[in-house]
Amino acid sequence: MRILFIFLLLLFTGNHWPTAIRLATPGKMPLRRVVAFYNLENLYDTLDDPLTNDDDFTPSSSKQYGRTIFNHKLQNLATVISELGPQEYPQAPDILGVTEIENSKVLELLCAHPLLRAQHYRIIHFDSPDPRGIDVALLYKPEALSVITAKPIPVLLPGGSKEARFTRDILYVKARMDTDTLHLLVNHWPSRRGGEIRSRPARTAAAATCRRIMDSIFAFEGEAKIILMGDLNDDPTSKSITQTLRASGYREQMPAASLFNPWLMPYLRGIGTLANRDHWSLFDQIMISQGLLLASEKGWHFASSGIYRQPFMVENRGRYRGYPMRTWDGNRYRGGYSDHFPTFITLRRGS
């Protein structure tokens, strides 16, 4: 209840601005927008930050993580992001949620890459209490969004020790897209380290925090247009998503204040965004509220969804053959892109 009270107080009485955010006024809006999410797999800088658990990602580490590897990593990520979306719309997404980034600086360097520079991405990022020193963030094109407010929402984990334990914050952004108000939640829920069952309460806590945020939004805006995205470390059939979040893959049977999850059907067909021991999971999801399903109404609505998977992003040899081409194989630099495929949805504007 305390977290909910603090969130309501911040949401409706004031703004909490990150240093990396800039306001922009959208210009003429197109008929289609792409919203995407991408786990960037350990995008650290090469500096040793004493306040961050980044010892493995420095030039003197066993990974020998120096400027050459870092620049190649940026090149690979920029290559993917520059065309992330449906095949008929091959350009950088208008809104991109990311995770596994160390700080704002690495995103600034990524956005300044020649393949992305023309997009003029703006960055929203807050440092979170994650012990690995990795955070979530949102990139957006200034012509796509006009940001109203942005803030990190803490996720208190259950049990553990006498002191409060936190995981990565949920990034909440309220913005305008043309005449629509959008509420964006960017997530990276706790991992399955220690086993799926043992770690499940932590992800349930993250899902419950999201649910409280959404309920507070719905209380003031019944037809709110909400987009929840992230690496949830759970599949579309997991209880944290179907029960705690109240997300469904059947849009005709959605109860009030629930979410539509377009990833359920692909997952049931064996499609995923990451693989382990020849089992595919679909952790990288983008869900939407009912306000984005009303195609007959004016404003923006959901049109399609997809996983961005190109041949050059797929492992072609070794024990990871067929998997996403990852950056690292232990301490050996594999030279890949990410161990996750990115996901996206397209929005269309009604008349």
Steps between C-alpha positions, in 0.01 A plus 500: 500500500785739575647456150154561348452817708840635398431422134162677509652800670773531237272424207233755569673776700843542347773392260818309563741565216811300408803691384496322162152613396412782263154625408398523137185600315387249237464620145272354233414145596514201261235230483722234659740478794725215614549427870778252581688340786856367497719340766844634405691228691748668734558835335764626744757769441868406538563704816523357850225667701551435874125537555409240237563127484676530165831324571443250218465779246832682514816467289683323785227239555505145367266620224757764396209733441670795335413769249520269196241259638281784627496673161421173323216441743359846420531429127305176535225650713464803272471266201204320657327810637532692172256258330309358795139453400278333240658413167284751315611778738879456533606794714594563861206477742328816618503379861753249631518356850838350590658318787842380617664841460749632755428873474379783281844546344493167316160591355623841393786332312260249347262774383793696356603207282488588128224244441276666762613861512231624259225366731585763765396263776429646842588294807311441826708318759535479878761310699337209682606295805571187297808325645641436152485869422272457197189704435205547268451805278280641226611647168253700294493718192408860586243515221326192643457595865465804718591385850286624789669324791739214570601327820648175633270279708681277753427128526534363852592131498349259755701334779877469498639719777401752763588784266281578201620337176426662168536395140502712186250785512202517267532801273169684470453759223187702429504665159292635214494341157303734280169544688541181706642465849721193537619336820819296447649254750847360425598192702779254568369254756723284723672208329440129552838452668464230764212337311165613361297398806740641757527834319130527413398721799739773384337520157157487658601802709605688185174407327299610804677837496407543132143404580478764774637765265246409233213488746588852617499619138168330421346658811551843345476402131271207432594459132870568554740401223771302677800322347690264729826364361810324621710194561267338750699179551163326483303363206151609385350201683671573835274585794677830557367609161166323467387543862696783663515730196167367369627476143321287240578392147129493411390855427132407470491369857684775683345622827512867594841650586686197362779485242515342158811286453566435129784260584292214639418339166857518361629350824251213484631429148854463636626844400722695739749780547774306680602138535664283762571127472293482181196651671360828372363761739317820417602737780508817286141616484301813420144510632227758452183611676153490347521867410744408222278227355215722381579528129170670429587794724708805417859503613761225517419131519680165484558360150758219516783341694817313414841370601786658310722212392735533205742227381805702604365509858489118529783272615620286210730255679590340829282413796289814455418435135157641417496717813532880504864584425618606842776741592683267735570129537631507855798734487548455125369783288268336249450824307124467485212735565302383802385176658143628449309581184316834522123526476279773356142609448361741243239763575272656240318829526125510454325767298 
